Amino acid sequence: MEAYLFDWLNLLLRWLHVITAIAWIGASFYFVMLDNSLTPPEDEDLLARGVNGELWAVHGGGFYNSQKYFVGPKKMPKGSLHWSYWESYSTWLSGFALFSVMYLWQAQTFLVDPRVFQWSQGGAIAAALGFLVAGWIVYDLICRVFGRNKDGSIGGDLRVGVLIFLYVCAATWLACHLFAGRAAFLLMGAMLGTIMSANVFFWIIPGQRKVVADLKAGRKPDPIHGQRGKQRSVHNTYFTLPVLIAMLSNHYGMLYLHPHNWAVLIGLMLVGAMVRQFFVLRHRHKERWELVIVAIGLLIGLVFFVAPERSPLPPPGAAQPGQPQLQGFARVEQIVTQRCTMCHNAALASKGVQLHTADLIAEHAAQIYQQAVVSKQMPLNNATGITAEERELLGKWFESGAKRD
């Protein structure tokens, strides 16, 4: 019953996280599109009111006219003011809750891989939490120190962008050398997601509140707040697709179990950033298809880079020292018994799958092939030490018809 309730908690938290993330990313994409699609107004009334840009759009059977004041209107409007921040906070809180349930609560299983780095469960938990905090602190320092022009205004976009990219690369390498591969991928997504939400909490919303307070008091707002908010908002939009691929790719063992998994993740996140850049420029009516071509080329390169080597198998039935020489299905059964049945047996049927008899192995042949050979998700973190040769043998057994001869 405990495992059953735990699965429900996992499902509901994951659902909530996806819902809030869709709301947050959707709002981010919309406002970045809006910002990049504005045109200077021609109407004298708009110019007199201080409108700096406008956009006409049609959607859902109606026409919309969006207007932007680069610093703020001359006075606060009488109507209610919509704020966009709960999407961000809800996404981070639900994500951290899911991370706590899945990874921190089961740190010895999900965070720690002795072949990567040997430490205690408590040490791994503290390091994971510290990773999130340090991720924000270093990023924020980069923006503070290198994100200003000589006159004090916000600038240095290229300089800051390069430094953030190098920092993300270094953090990815470190995560993949400290934590189990799957956890490392998730932690990188969580670190970037934390940076995004912290940008909203510490800079974007406080800056907007100061502008609103100045307008209500009849003071001229300081443009630095809008500049800083725009800088962090732009960073957030470039983080979105790298965060998504980091979160999704940790479900594929072929990626996070690769000896150079850090390079694989950097490549995937770079593809996401280039795709986002393509759409940002497209909103400005700049078609940069070379970005798409380079992204596709990088993806193709990753496919070949990650592809397993088809090395010759030892003679059928070859066994480890002290093991009987087995052939055919008997060898398959031996591999499954040694590598899988500790979690998939009559007493502990993980995910409802039992593999402790020959009949059950044959019945679940497709699942064995998908999880252990194709995606390499199982055994989890390869806790039982299944070899590449054993995976290949299981694959050939299934592809030959999963025969029991």
N, C-alpha and C positions, 0 to 999 in steps of 0.2 A: 504493500500500500504506500509506503514511503516513496519508493521509486516512481510509482504511478502519479502521486501528487507532485513530485519533483518535476516530472515531464510536463504536467499542466502548468506549473510555475514557469518553466522554461519557455513553453509555447506562448503563454500570455505576455510575458515580458518581451519576447522577441517580436510578437505582433505589435505591441505598443511602441516598441522602438522603431519598427519599420514605418508605422503610421506617422509618428512625430517627425521622423527623418524625411519622409516624403513632403510633409508640410513645410519643413525648414528649407530643404533644398529647392523645393518648388518656389518658395518666396524669394530665395536668393537668386535663382535663375531669372525669375521674372523682373526683379528690380535691376539686376545687372543688364538685362536686355533693354529695359526701359531707359536706363541711364545712357546706354550706348546708342540708342535710337532717337534721342531728342534732337530737335532742330530749333534754331533760333526763331522765336515768334515774329510774325509780321504784323499782327494786329496791334494797333496803337494803344488800345485799352490794356492789353497784356503787358506791353512794354512799360506803360505808365505804372502798372501794379508791381513791376519789378520781376516779372517772370523771365527766366533765363533760357528755358527750353520747354518744348511741348511735343507731344506725340498724339496723333490721331490713330485710332485702331478700331477695328470692327470685330465683334465676337459675340456668339450666342444670340444673334438677331438684333444687336444694338450697337451703337457707336459710342466710343469713349474718347475723351480728350484729357490726357494727363499733362500736368504742368509742374515744372520744378523751379524752385527758388534755390539758387546755389548756396546761399548762406541761410536765408530765412525770409518770409514775407515781412512787409513793413509793420504789420501787427498780427497778433494771433487771431486765427479764425474763430468764430463764435461756436461752431459745431464741435463735436467730439473729435479727438485726434487719435488716429490708429497707430499703435505701436507694434513693432514686430520683434518680439524677443522670447515669448513663451514657447514658440516652436523650438528655438535653440536650447533653452533650459530643459524642456521636456525630453528632447532627444538625448541630451547628455545624461540626465538623471536616469532615464530608462535604460540607456546603454550601460551605464556604470552598474546599475542593479543587475543586469544580465551578466555582465563581466564578473561581478562578485559571485553570483550563483554558479556560473559555469566554471570559472577559472580560479578565483580566490578560494572558494569553498572546497575545491578539489585540486588544490595546487600541486600536490605530489603527483597527480595523474596528468594534469593539463599544462602546468607551468614548468615543471622540472623534467629535464631529460639528462640523465647522468653522462651520456655520451657527448653532450654539448657543454654542460657546466654542472658541476656537482656542488649542491648546497642544500641547506635545510628547507623545509616547507615555509617556515617563518621568514627565512632570509629571502626566498623567492617572492613571497607576497610583498615584503617591504620594498624589494627592488622594483617590482612591477608598479607599485604605487608611486615610488620615487621617480620612476621613468616618466610617468604622466606629469608630475609636478615639474621636474627638470625640463621636460620638453617645452612647457609653456615659458619657463623662466628664461631659457636660452633664446628662444624665438623672440620674446619680448625685448630682450636686451639688444638683439640684432636690429630690431625696428627702432628702438630708442636711440642707439648710437649711430647707426648708419643710414637711418631713414629721414634725415633732415638736410636741407640745403644750408649754405653758409648764412643766409639771411634768417634762418630759424624756421622757415616754412617746411612743410612735409614734402619730401622728394626722394631722389636717389633710387627710383624704382628698379632699375637694372641692377644696381649694386646690391640692393637688399634682396632681390630675387635670386641672384647667383649665390649669395651667402646662405639663404634659406634652403636652396637646392642642395648645396654642399652639406649643410647641417642635417637635412633629412637623410641624405646618403650615409653619413657617418652614424646617425642614430639607427638606421636600418641594419647596418653592419653589426653594431653593438648588440642590438636586440637579438639578432640571429646567432650571436655567439654567447648569449647568456641564457636564453630561454628555449624551450622546446619549439620546433619550427612553427607549428600551428599557433602557439601562443605568441611567438614573435611577430607573425603577420598581423594578428589581431591587435597586439599592443601598438604597432605602428599606426594602424587605423585609429585606435583609441587615442593615441598621442596627438595626431593631427585633429581629431574631433574635439579633443580637449582644448587645443589651441583656438579652434574656431569658436567654440562656445565662450572661452575666456575673452576673446576679442570682443564679443558682444557684451559680456558682463562688465568687463573692466574699462573698455574704451568707447565702443559705439554708443551704447545706451546712456552712460554718464555724460558723454559729450552732447548728445541730443537733449538731455535734460537741462544742461547748462544753457543751450541755445534757447530752449522754450522758456526757461526762467528769465533770461535777458529780455526776450520779446514781451513777456508779460509785464516786466518792470519798466518797459520803455527804453531799454538800453540797446545799443547796437551789438549784436553777437560777434564774438571773436571767430573769424573764419578758420582758425586752427582746428577747432572741433570738427567742422565738416571735412576738412582735409584729412585729419587723422582717421575719422570714421570711414571715409572713402578708401583710404589706404588699407585698413584692416578688412573692409568688406570685399575689396578686390582680392586680397590674399585668400579670404574664405572661399570665394567662388572657384579659385584654382585648386583649393584643397579638396573640393567635394568629390570629384571623380577618383583621385588617388585614394581617398578614404574608402569609397565604395569598393574599389577593386581589392584593397587590403582586407576588407571585411569578408568579401566573397571568396577570394583566393585561398583563404585558410581552410576551406572545405575540400581542397584538392591536394591530396598527398603528393602527387607528382610534382607539385610546385614547392611546398614547404619542406619536403624531405630531400630535395636536391642538395648536393654538397655545397653549391653556391647559391643557396636560397635567397640570400641577401641581394645578390645581383639580379635574380629573377624578379623579386618584389620591386626593386628600384626601376627595372625596365617596365613593369606593368604600370606603376604609378606615373612614370614619365609619359607613357602612352595616354593615360587619363588626362594629364595636364595639357598635352598637345591637342587632344580632342576638345577640351574646354576652351583652349585658346582659339581654335578654329571657329567655334560658335561665337565667342566674344567678338572676334574680328568680323564675322559675318553680320552681326548686328550693326556694325559700322559700315556695312556695304563693301567690305573688303573680302574677296574670295581668295583664301590662301590654301588651295588644294594641296600644295606641297606638304603642308602639315599632316594632312590625311595620308598622303603617300608614305611619308616617313613613319607615321604611326603604324600603318599596316606592315611596312617593311620590318619594323622593330618587333611587331607581334609574330611575324613569320620567323624571324631570327630566334625568338624565344621558344617557338614550337620546336625547332630543330635543336636548340640548346638543351632543352629539358628532356627531349626524347630519350628513352632508355636504350642502352646498347644491347643489340641482339647478339650476345656472346654465345658461343657454342655451349650446350649443356653437357655436363658430365654424363657418362653412360647411364641409361635408365636404371634406376634402383641404387645408384651410388649413394652411400650413406656416410654419416659422420663416424669417426672412430668409435667402435663399441656398439654400433647400431647394425641390425640385420640388413642384408642387401635386399631391397624391395623394388618391385617393378610395377608399372601400370597404376591401376587405381589404388593398390596397396600403398604405393609411395605417396599418392595424393592424400589418402586417409592418414598416413603418418604425419605429413606436414600439417594438416588441419588439426590433428590431435595435439601436436606439440605447440602450435602457434595460435590456435583459435579457441579451443574448447575450455580454456580456463575461465573465459567470460561467456561462452556459448555452450552451456551444458544444461542438464535437467534441473539443477538447483539454481543456476544463475543464467537465465536466458536473456542476455543483453539485447535490447530492441526486439524481443520476442523471437529471436533466432536461436535454435538449438542445433549443435553440430557434433554431438557425441556418439552418433551411430553412422554407419555407412549409408543407410537409407536417408537420414537427415542431410548428410553431405550432398548426396545426389539431388535431393529435393531443393536445396538452396544453392545449387551450382552457379546460377546466374548472379546471385548476390555475392557469393565468394569472388567470382570473377570481377564484378564491378568494384567491390570495395577493396580487395586485396591486390588486384592486378591493374585495373584501369586507373582508378583514382588514387590507389595506395593509401587510402584513409585508415585502413585496418591492417594490422593491429594498431591501436591508438598509440601515436608516438613511437610505433614499432617497439613496444615494450617487451615483446617476446623474441625480438631479434630475427624476424624472418629475413631470409637472404634474397638477393635479386634473382638468383638461380631458382629458388623455390617459387617465387612469384611467377617466373617465366614458365616453370613446369605446370603450375596451376592454370596459367593462361592457355598453354598448348592442350592441356587436358580438356578444358571447356570448349576450345575452338574445334577440337576433334569430335565433339558431340557429347562430352561428359560421360564417356562410357565407363562401365564398371566391370572391366575384364581383368 
